[in-house]
Amino acid sequence: KIDSNFMKTDNLFYELFRRQPRSLLELAKLDLHGRYEFESVTLKSTEKRLDGLFRRVDGAGPNLFLEVQGYDDPAIYWRLFREICTWYEQGGNSQPFVAIVLFLDEKYDPGRPAWIDSEQLLVLNLESSLKALGPQASRLTVLKPLVTPKRQVRKQVSQWQAELQSLRLPKKQKQQLIELLEYAIL
């Protein structure tokens, strides 16, 4: 599966969501309309960095807070909600929010605490989420190497590149996605 040292940097997810913010909505199957902008945010005081904030930039709608989790952290849910609370406290924002935890492997999920409202939290498993999208090509193809056994990755590279080339996107965006695919493979 995934080398946890690689994922501590979160670079692949940062770059994908920065360049293609709607890809998180696709992965999570969230039926939200409007334009979102992705950023990584550092919170003051104890300087905690959110993996990602998808802030609605064209009107009302929920802010989406993303935590990509590729290692054991029994306090993941507590930490995420603490960071969300700190962001709202510091920013004075009053928009609703959805917290999303994307586990790279289900073994890292310590189990949802009973105190969390299920409408405020969406828990995703990367492999299951990608499978649920079906075989069609999408921007999320760049994440497939992360859930593919190492011995099969080499066999899939050409197919993944073809999927990305088939997308109806500007040439520059296709090239960026192919670079992210290469990054995921490495």
N, C-alpha and C positions, 0 to 999 in steps of 0.2 A: 504493500500500500504506500503510504506517504511518509517520507522522512520528516519527523517533527521539527528538526533543526531548520529545514528548508522553509517550513510554514511559519516559523516564528517571525519572519520578516513580513509576511503578508503581501509581498510585492506583486505577485500575480493578481491577486484579488483587487488590490488597490488600483493597479493599472487597468484591468478590465472594467471595473465599475466607474473609474474616473472617465474613461473614454466612452463607455457604453452604459450609462446609468440605468437604462430600462432593462438591462439584462438581469438585474436582481429581481425586478417585478416578474419577468418571464420565469425565472428559476423558482420563485416562490408562488407562482400562479396567483399573484395579487392583481385584481381587476381595478387598478387605480389609474385614473386618467390625469393628464397634465404633464408638466415637464419637471423633472427632478435633476438636481445637481449633486454630485457626490464629492465629499471632502473628508479628510481625516482631521479630527479636531483635537487639540490639546486643551485640557481643562486646567484652570489655575489651581492654586494651593498645592495639592500633592502631585501635580502634573501627571494626570492620567490621560492616556491617549485612547480615543475611541477608534476602533478599526474602521468604522465608516459611519457617516451621517449622510443620508439622502434627504436633503432639505427641499421641500416643495418651493419652487421659484416662480410659479405662475398663478398663484391663487391659494385658496384654502385647500387643505388636505393634510393628512398625517405626515409628520416627520418619520423617517424610517432609520432606526439605529441598528447597525449591523455589527455582529461579533463573529469572526471566523475562528473556529476552535479546532486546532489540530493536535492537541495534547491534553493530558488529564489536568483538570482544574475543578476540584469539588465545589468551589465558590463561584463558578462562572456566572450563574444567574444573579447572585448577590452583587457581584462586581459590576455586571452590566447595568443593573438597575440603579446602583449607586452613581455610576457615571452619567446615566441619563438624568437622574435627579440633579446632579451637580450642574449639568449643562443648562437645564431649565432654570435653576436657581441663579446662575450667573448671567443668563441671557434675557431673562424676563419674557421669554416666548411662551405663548399659551396655546399653541396649536396642539391637537392630539398627536399621539405617537404610537408606533408599533415597534417593538423590539424583536429583532430577528437574530437567532443564533444558528449559524450554519456549521454543523459538525462535519469535519472531513471524514470521520468514521464514527459510526454510532456508539462504539465502545467508549468514546470520550464524553458521552452525555451522562452526567451523574444523576439525572432524573429531575424533573421539574418540581420545584417546591410547591406545596399546597397553597401558599399565599399569593401566587401569581395568577392574575386574571388571564384566562386563556385568550381573550380578545386583544390583550396588550402584548402577547408574546407568541411568536411563530418560531417553532423549532423545526429545522430542516436537517436532513442528512444528505450530503452532496450526491452520493451514489443513487439513492432513491429518487431524489429530485431530478437528476439527469435522466434516469430511466423513465420517469413519469412524463417527460417531454416527448418521448418517442424517438424514432430514428431520424426525424427531419433535421436538416441542417439549421444551425442557429449560431449566434455569437458565443453561446455557451459551449460550443465544441471545443474551445480552448481549454476547458476544464476536464475534458475526458481523460487525458493522460493521468490525472490524479487519482482516478478510480479504476484504472486498467492495470491488471497485473503486469509487472515489468517485462516478462517474457513475451507479452502480446503487443506491447507498445510499438515496437519497430514495424510490425505487420500492419498497424492501423494508421501510421503517419500519412501515407498517400491518401487514404480515404478522408482523414480529417482535413487535410489541405484542400482536397476537392470540395468538401462540404463548405469550407470557408470561402473558397473561390466562387461557389454557386450563389452566395448571398447577394441580394440586390442592395449593395452598398457601394459608396464611392470607392475608387481604387485605393485611396490612401487609408481608408478605414479597414479594408480587406488586408492590406499590408500590415497594419498595426495588429490585427487579430492573428495573422500568421506569425508575427514576431512573438506574441504572447503564447501561442501554441508551442513555439520552439522553446521558450522560456520554461513552460510547464514540463516539456519533455526532458529538458536538461535537469 
